[in-house]
Amino acid sequence: DVLAILCLVSLAAALDFKYHHAEELEAYLKGVHAAYPAITHLHSIGRSVEGRGDLWVLVLGRFPTHHKIGIPEFKYVANMHGDETVGREILLHLIDFLVTSYRHDPIITRLLNNTRIHIMPTMNPDGFEATKVPDCYYTRGRYNKNGEDLNRNFPDAFENNNVSIQPETQAVMNWIKNETFVLSANLHGGALVASYTFDNGNSVTGSLKGYSRSPDDDVFIHLAKTYSFNHAIMYKGTGCDNRQPFPEGITNGYSWYPLEGGMQDYNYVWGQCFEITLELSCCKYPPADQLKKFWRDNKVALIEYIKQVHLGVKGQVTDKNGNPIPNAIVEAKGRPHICPYRTNEQGEYFLLLLPGTYVINATVPGFKPMLKTVEIHDNTGNFSALKQDFSFSEVSIRSQAASCPKTPLYQELEQASAAVKPTLHVLVLTTVMLVIFK
């Protein structure tokens, strides 16, 4: 046993710049966990279609095994297209950097002490293993074993995409439901750009003008720029092979090309998690000797992006006895979400907001809403968003669970809009009320 652990520890110590296939990837993650058990937790959230590949997640932080009140949850997911491979490898190097820097680098130490970081190096292990001949542009390995594109496989907020939800997709949906994720990125290849929500759209979100705007568009632009400006070259926006240039290295997903059933829109609408899509390499599956440069180009951006989970405001909603109220709606005035953002089981909320003055509205259905004005500063350097709690003195009940329907919510808004043409704000509020009283 001791020998086995020593072997695992030595594995963790020697991470080469090469492609790690299923067995090596699993051995590496197990080695890291064996070497750093106090700050890591390794678990599988499900299995791929073939059943051979586990969807491994390594969690890093001072409290790796469970959510701690006040500590936001962050995630990186790579390789959902099996033939887009750079993200898969640089996430292994990110893990290596985080665990070896803890207690040595004060910034990384504070980051891990105040953030719970989930890293999934591959969402599509079958697709990666099926890519026998690496190609810069496209292979069948993009899809899962059933031939499905996982980034077209989530429920869509704009249209009925009628897809057969795949095991990998379902595992991620369950994972999102079971954690309080606040910020996320999914790592792809084939371009060099940070793309943000919405990926799909309709007239309600401005798609007629070629841009599908979310209520938190300013935050998304900031998040995309945080990555591109901390990346070695992404911010230059030159694109790949004289193809479409991306000013400042960012793009609205819909402006680039409409995409139905994408993971980032699903995270934002149904997961209360802001996610962007990072396209990290012009070549989808580059030669292994380029991996070291990709790690160097992305290292600072990967860390700076994680810090953004501490933007904005967070807090707890409690009743008159100090007990947490789950499912209370907490949103910033003027930016209601089509699926109202609600508190978790511990009564917690997290809202990503740029510095400024906001009115935060906490609502427990059946009671008078509570409004608080907050002045938000950039607290990412302090690794803690502004704290603002709400206590409902007249409430002594647990709020009833109110899940958001998985129907295309914006489709309903568009139909209402065509009929009466009210403002988007009124429409969203109407839908919010419908959802609450359904």
C-alpha positions as CSV (number, residue, x, y, z in Angstrom):
1,D,0.0,0.0,0.0
2,V,2.8,2.4,0.9
3,L,4.6,1.6,-2.3
4,A,1.4,2.2,-4.3
5,I,0.9,5.6,-2.7
6,L,4.6,6.5,-3.3
7,C,4.1,5.5,-7.0
8,L,1.0,7.7,-7.2
9,V,2.9,10.6,-5.5
10,S,5.7,10.3,-7.9
11,L,3.2,10.3,-10.8
12,A,1.7,13.5,-9.5
13,A,5.2,15.0,-9.4
14,A,6.0,14.3,-13.0
15,L,3.5,15.8,-15.3
16,D,4.8,15.9,-18.8
17,F,3.7,18.0,-21.7
18,K,2.0,15.3,-23.7
19,Y,-1.5,13.9,-24.3
20,H,-2.7,11.8,-21.4
21,H,-5.1,9.0,-22.4
22,A,-7.9,7.7,-20.1
23,E,-5.7,5.4,-17.8
24,E,-2.9,8.0,-17.5
25,L,-5.4,10.8,-16.8
26,E,-7.1,8.8,-14.1
27,A,-3.7,7.8,-12.6
28,Y,-2.6,11.4,-12.6
29,L,-5.7,12.7,-10.8
30,K,-5.5,9.9,-8.2
31,G,-1.9,10.6,-7.7
32,V,-2.6,14.3,-7.0
33,H,-5.3,13.4,-4.6
34,A,-3.0,11.0,-2.8
35,A,-0.3,13.6,-2.6
36,Y,-2.5,16.5,-1.5
37,P,-5.5,14.9,0.4
38,A,-6.1,18.0,2.6
39,I,-6.9,20.3,-0.3
40,T,-8.3,18.0,-3.0
41,H,-11.3,15.8,-3.5
42,L,-11.6,13.4,-6.5
43,H,-14.9,12.1,-7.6
44,S,-16.7,10.9,-10.7
45,I,-20.0,12.7,-11.6
46,G,-21.0,10.0,-14.1
47,R,-19.8,7.8,-17.0
48,S,-19.6,8.2,-20.7
49,V,-21.7,6.3,-23.2
50,E,-19.1,3.5,-23.6
51,G,-19.0,3.2,-19.8
52,R,-15.2,2.9,-19.8
53,G,-14.7,6.6,-19.2
54,D,-15.4,8.2,-15.9
55,L,-16.3,11.9,-15.9
56,W,-13.6,12.8,-13.3
57,V,-13.8,16.0,-11.3
58,L,-10.9,17.1,-9.1
59,V,-12.1,19.7,-6.5
60,L,-9.5,22.0,-4.9
61,G,-9.8,24.3,-1.9
62,R,-9.4,24.5,1.8
63,F,-12.8,22.6,2.1
64,P,-12.7,20.3,-0.9
65,T,-15.3,17.8,0.1
66,H,-18.3,20.0,0.6
67,H,-19.8,23.5,0.1
68,K,-18.9,26.0,2.9
69,I,-21.2,29.0,3.5
70,G,-19.7,32.1,1.9
71,I,-17.2,30.3,-0.3
72,P,-18.2,30.4,-4.0
73,E,-18.0,27.4,-6.3
74,F,-16.1,27.7,-9.6
75,K,-15.6,25.2,-12.4
76,Y,-13.6,24.5,-15.6
77,V,-14.8,21.9,-18.1
78,A,-12.7,20.8,-21.0
79,N,-12.8,18.4,-24.0
80,M,-16.6,18.3,-24.4
81,H,-15.7,18.0,-28.1
82,G,-13.4,15.0,-27.9
83,D,-11.1,16.2,-30.7
84,E,-10.5,19.6,-29.1
85,T,-7.7,18.7,-26.8
86,V,-5.7,21.7,-25.6
87,G,-8.0,22.4,-22.7
88,R,-7.8,18.9,-21.5
89,E,-4.0,19.1,-21.0
90,I,-3.8,22.7,-19.7
91,L,-6.3,21.9,-17.0
92,L,-4.0,19.1,-15.8
93,H,-1.2,21.6,-15.6
94,L,-3.4,24.1,-13.8
95,I,-4.1,21.4,-11.2
96,D,-0.4,20.8,-10.9
97,F,0.3,24.6,-10.5
98,L,-2.4,25.1,-7.9
99,V,-1.4,22.2,-5.6
100,T,2.3,22.9,-5.8
101,S,1.8,26.6,-5.2
102,Y,-0.5,26.2,-2.2
103,R,1.3,27.5,1.0
104,H,4.2,28.7,-1.1
105,D,2.5,31.4,-3.3
106,P,0.4,33.8,-1.2
107,I,-2.1,34.6,-4.0
108,I,-2.8,31.0,-4.8
109,T,-3.0,30.2,-1.1
110,R,-5.7,32.9,-0.6
111,L,-7.5,31.8,-3.8
112,L,-7.7,28.2,-2.6
113,N,-8.6,29.2,0.9
114,N,-11.6,31.3,-0.3
115,T,-12.8,29.5,-3.4
116,R,-13.9,25.9,-4.2
117,I,-12.5,25.1,-7.6
118,H,-13.9,22.1,-9.6
119,I,-11.9,20.9,-12.6
120,M,-13.2,18.4,-15.2
121,P,-10.4,17.7,-17.7
122,T,-12.7,15.8,-20.0
123,M,-16.4,15.7,-20.5
124,N,-16.1,13.5,-23.6
125,P,-13.5,10.7,-22.9
126,D,-15.0,8.5,-25.6
127,G,-14.6,11.1,-28.2
128,F,-11.0,11.8,-27.2
129,E,-10.1,8.1,-27.4
130,A,-11.9,7.8,-30.7
131,T,-9.7,10.4,-32.3
132,K,-7.0,8.1,-33.7
133,V,-5.6,10.6,-36.3
134,P,-5.3,14.1,-34.7
135,D,-6.4,16.8,-37.1
136,C,-6.4,20.6,-36.9
137,Y,-9.9,21.0,-38.2
138,Y,-12.4,18.2,-37.6
139,T,-12.8,14.5,-36.8
140,R,-15.6,12.2,-35.7
141,G,-14.1,12.4,-32.2
142,R,-15.9,15.7,-31.8
143,Y,-19.0,13.7,-30.9
144,N,-19.8,11.3,-28.1
145,K,-20.1,7.5,-28.8
146,N,-23.7,8.0,-29.9
147,G,-22.6,10.5,-32.5
148,E,-24.1,13.4,-30.6
149,D,-22.6,16.9,-30.2
150,L,-22.6,17.5,-26.4
151,N,-22.6,21.3,-27.0
152,R,-25.9,21.1,-28.8
153,N,-27.4,18.7,-26.3
154,F,-28.7,20.8,-23.4
155,P,-32.2,22.2,-23.0
156,D,-32.5,25.5,-24.9
157,A,-34.1,28.6,-23.5
158,F,-35.2,29.8,-27.0
159,E,-36.5,26.8,-28.9
160,N,-37.5,23.2,-28.5
161,N,-34.4,21.4,-29.6
162,N,-35.9,18.0,-28.9
163,V,-32.6,16.3,-28.4
164,S,-32.0,13.0,-26.7
165,I,-30.1,14.0,-23.5
166,Q,-26.8,12.1,-23.5
167,P,-25.4,10.4,-20.3
168,E,-22.5,13.0,-20.3
169,T,-24.9,15.9,-20.6
170,Q,-27.2,14.5,-17.9
171,A,-24.3,14.0,-15.6
172,V,-23.3,17.7,-16.0
173,M,-26.9,18.9,-15.5
174,N,-27.1,16.9,-12.3
175,W,-23.7,18.3,-11.2
176,I,-24.9,21.9,-11.8
177,K,-28.1,21.2,-9.9
178,N,-26.2,19.8,-6.9
179,E,-23.6,22.5,-6.5
180,T,-23.9,26.3,-6.1
181,F,-21.8,27.2,-9.1
182,V,-21.3,30.9,-9.6
183,L,-18.8,31.1,-12.4
184,S,-17.5,28.7,-15.0
185,A,-15.8,28.3,-18.4
186,N,-15.8,25.6,-20.9
187,L,-12.6,25.1,-22.9
188,H,-12.7,24.4,-26.7
189,G,-10.4,24.6,-29.7
190,G,-10.6,25.6,-33.4
191,A,-10.5,29.4,-32.8
192,L,-8.9,31.9,-30.5
193,V,-11.6,33.9,-28.7
194,A,-13.6,34.2,-25.5
195,S,-17.3,33.8,-26.4
196,Y,-20.2,34.7,-24.1
197,T,-23.9,34.3,-23.6
198,F,-26.3,34.2,-25.3
199,D,-25.4,31.6,-28.0
200,N,-29.0,31.5,-29.2
201,G,-31.6,34.3,-29.3
202,N,-34.8,35.8,-30.6
203,S,-36.3,39.3,-31.0
204,V,-36.6,39.6,-27.2
205,T,-32.9,39.4,-26.7
206,G,-32.0,41.5,-29.7
207,S,-31.1,38.8,-32.2
208,L,-32.7,40.8,-35.0
209,K,-29.7,43.1,-34.7
210,G,-27.3,40.2,-34.7
211,Y,-26.5,40.2,-31.0
212,S,-28.3,38.3,-28.3
213,R,-28.0,40.3,-25.1
214,S,-28.4,38.8,-21.6
215,P,-29.5,40.9,-18.6
216,D,-25.9,40.7,-17.4
217,D,-24.2,41.6,-20.7
218,D,-21.8,44.1,-19.0
219,V,-20.6,41.4,-16.6
220,F,-20.1,38.9,-19.5
221,I,-18.1,41.4,-21.5
222,H,-15.9,41.9,-18.5
223,L,-15.5,38.2,-17.9
224,A,-14.5,37.6,-21.6
225,K,-12.1,40.5,-21.5
226,T,-10.6,39.3,-18.3
227,Y,-9.5,36.1,-20.0
228,S,-8.5,37.6,-23.4
229,F,-6.5,40.5,-21.9
230,N,-4.6,38.1,-19.6
231,H,-3.9,35.7,-22.4
232,A,-0.6,36.0,-24.3
233,I,-2.2,36.9,-27.6
234,M,-6.0,36.4,-27.5
235,Y,-6.6,40.1,-26.8
236,K,-5.1,41.0,-30.2
237,G,-8.2,39.6,-31.8
238,T,-6.5,38.6,-35.1
239,G,-8.4,35.3,-35.3
240,C,-7.1,32.3,-37.2
241,D,-5.8,32.0,-40.8
242,N,-7.3,35.4,-41.7
243,R,-10.7,34.2,-40.8
244,Q,-13.1,36.3,-38.8
245,P,-11.2,38.7,-36.6
246,F,-12.5,39.2,-33.0
247,P,-12.0,42.8,-31.7
248,E,-10.2,42.5,-28.3
249,G,-10.4,38.7,-28.5
250,I,-14.1,38.4,-27.5
251,T,-17.4,37.8,-29.1
252,N,-21.1,37.5,-28.2
253,G,-21.9,33.8,-29.0
254,Y,-24.9,34.6,-31.2
255,S,-23.0,37.3,-33.2
256,W,-20.4,34.7,-34.1
257,Y,-22.9,32.0,-35.0
258,P,-26.3,30.9,-33.5
259,L,-26.1,27.7,-31.5
260,E,-29.0,25.7,-30.0
261,G,-28.7,23.7,-26.8
262,G,-25.3,25.0,-25.8
263,M,-23.8,24.5,-22.3
264,Q,-23.1,28.1,-21.5
265,D,-26.7,29.3,-22.0
266,Y,-27.9,26.3,-19.9
267,N,-25.6,27.3,-17.1
268,Y,-26.7,30.9,-17.1
269,V,-30.5,30.3,-17.4
270,W,-31.0,27.1,-15.3
271,G,-27.8,26.9,-13.3
272,Q,-27.5,30.5,-12.0
273,C,-23.9,30.2,-13.1
274,F,-22.2,32.6,-15.5
275,E,-20.2,30.6,-18.0
276,I,-18.1,31.6,-21.0
277,T,-16.7,29.5,-23.8
278,L,-12.9,29.7,-24.3
279,E,-11.6,28.8,-27.8
280,L,-7.9,28.3,-27.0
281,S,-6.2,27.1,-30.2
282,C,-6.6,27.6,-34.0
283,C,-5.7,23.9,-34.4
284,K,-8.2,21.6,-32.6
285,Y,-5.7,18.8,-31.9
286,P,-2.2,20.3,-32.1
287,P,1.1,18.3,-31.8
288,A,2.1,17.6,-28.2
289,D,5.3,19.6,-28.5
290,Q,3.1,22.8,-28.6
291,L,1.4,22.0,-25.3
292,K,4.0,23.8,-23.2
293,K,3.5,27.0,-25.1
294,F,-0.3,26.7,-24.8
295,W,0.1,26.3,-21.0
296,R,2.4,29.4,-20.8
297,D,-0.1,31.4,-23.0
298,N,-3.1,30.6,-20.8
299,K,-1.6,30.2,-17.3
300,V,-2.2,33.8,-16.1
301,A,-5.6,34.1,-17.8
302,L,-6.8,30.8,-16.1
303,I,-6.0,32.2,-12.7
304,E,-7.3,35.7,-13.2
305,Y,-10.6,34.3,-14.5
306,I,-11.1,32.2,-11.4
307,K,-10.7,35.3,-9.2
308,Q,-13.8,36.9,-10.9
309,V,-16.0,34.5,-8.9
310,H,-15.5,37.0,-6.1
311,L,-17.1,39.9,-8.1
312,G,-20.3,41.5,-6.9
313,V,-22.4,40.6,-3.8
314,K,-23.2,37.5,-1.8
315,G,-25.1,36.8,1.4
316,Q,-27.7,34.7,3.3
317,V,-31.5,35.0,3.6
318,T,-32.8,33.9,7.0
319,D,-36.1,33.9,8.9
320,K,-36.8,35.4,12.3
321,N,-35.1,32.5,14.0
322,G,-32.0,32.9,12.0
323,N,-32.7,29.7,9.9
324,P,-31.8,29.8,6.3
325,I,-34.6,30.3,3.7
326,P,-34.0,28.3,0.6
327,N,-35.6,29.3,-2.8
328,A,-35.9,32.9,-1.8
329,I,-35.5,35.1,-5.0
330,V,-32.6,37.5,-4.8
331,E,-31.8,39.7,-7.8
332,A,-30.4,43.1,-8.6
333,K,-33.1,45.6,-9.6
334,G,-33.1,46.2,-13.4
335,R,-31.6,42.8,-14.3
336,P,-34.2,40.1,-13.6
337,H,-33.4,36.6,-14.9
338,I,-36.0,34.7,-16.8
339,C,-35.5,31.9,-14.3
340,P,-35.3,33.9,-11.1
341,Y,-32.1,33.4,-9.2
342,R,-32.8,31.7,-5.9
343,T,-31.1,30.9,-2.6
344,N,-29.6,27.5,-2.1
345,E,-30.3,25.1,0.8
346,Q,-28.2,27.2,3.1
347,G,-30.2,30.3,2.1
348,E,-27.2,31.7,0.2
349,Y,-27.1,33.8,-2.9
350,F,-24.3,35.0,-5.1
351,L,-24.7,37.7,-7.8
352,L,-21.9,38.7,-10.1
353,L,-22.0,42.4,-10.6
354,L,-19.5,45.0,-11.7
355,P,-18.5,47.9,-9.4
356,G,-21.4,50.4,-8.9
357,T,-24.5,51.1,-6.9
358,Y,-27.3,48.5,-7.0
359,V,-30.6,47.8,-5.3
360,I,-30.8,44.1,-4.3
361,N,-34.3,42.7,-4.0
362,A,-34.9,39.7,-1.8
363,T,-38.4,38.1,-2.1
364,V,-39.9,35.3,-0.2
365,P,-43.2,34.4,-2.1
366,G,-46.2,35.6,0.0
367,F,-44.3,38.2,1.9
368,K,-43.3,41.8,1.3
369,P,-40.0,42.1,-0.7
370,M,-36.9,43.5,1.1
371,L,-34.8,46.1,-0.8
372,K,-31.2,47.0,0.1
373,T,-29.0,49.5,-1.7
374,V,-25.4,48.3,-2.0
375,E,-22.2,50.0,-3.2
376,I,-20.1,47.4,-4.9
377,H,-16.3,47.7,-5.3
378,D,-13.9,45.4,-7.1
379,N,-13.2,42.9,-4.4
380,T,-11.6,40.2,-6.5
381,G,-8.2,41.1,-5.1
382,N,-9.6,40.5,-1.6
383,F,-11.1,37.1,-2.6
384,S,-14.5,38.0,-1.2
385,A,-17.6,39.6,-2.8
386,L,-19.4,42.2,-0.8
387,K,-21.5,40.6,2.0
388,Q,-25.2,41.6,2.3
389,D,-27.6,39.4,4.3
390,F,-31.4,39.6,4.5
391,S,-33.4,38.7,7.5
392,F,-37.2,38.3,7.2
393,S,-38.5,38.9,10.7
394,E,-42.1,37.9,9.9
395,V,-41.2,34.6,8.1
396,S,-40.8,31.4,10.0
397,I,-41.4,29.0,7.2
398,R,-39.2,27.2,4.7
399,S,-39.9,28.6,1.2
400,Q,-41.4,26.0,-1.1
401,A,-39.1,24.7,-3.9
402,A,-39.9,26.3,-7.2
403,S,-38.0,24.8,-10.1
404,C,-37.9,26.6,-13.4
405,P,-39.6,24.7,-16.2
406,K,-37.2,23.3,-18.9
407,T,-39.5,24.7,-21.7
408,P,-38.0,27.3,-24.1
409,L,-38.7,30.3,-21.8
410,Y,-37.7,33.0,-24.3
411,Q,-40.0,31.5,-26.9
412,E,-42.9,32.2,-24.6
413,L,-41.7,35.8,-24.1
414,E,-41.4,36.3,-27.8
415,Q,-45.0,35.2,-28.4
416,A,-46.2,37.6,-25.7
417,S,-44.0,40.3,-27.1
418,A,-45.5,39.9,-30.6
419,A,-48.9,40.1,-29.1
420,V,-48.6,43.2,-26.9
421,K,-45.1,44.6,-27.4
422,P,-44.4,45.5,-23.8
423,T,-40.8,46.1,-22.7
424,L,-38.4,43.3,-22.1
425,H,-38.3,44.2,-18.4
426,V,-42.0,43.9,-18.0
427,L,-42.0,40.6,-19.9
428,V,-39.4,39.1,-17.8
429,L,-41.1,40.1,-14.6
430,T,-44.4,38.7,-16.0
431,T,-42.7,35.4,-16.6
432,V,-41.1,35.5,-13.2
433,M,-44.5,35.8,-11.6
434,L,-45.9,33.0,-13.7
435,V,-43.0,30.7,-12.7
436,I,-43.6,31.6,-9.0
437,F,-47.3,30.9,-9.0
438,K,-47.3,27.9,-11.4
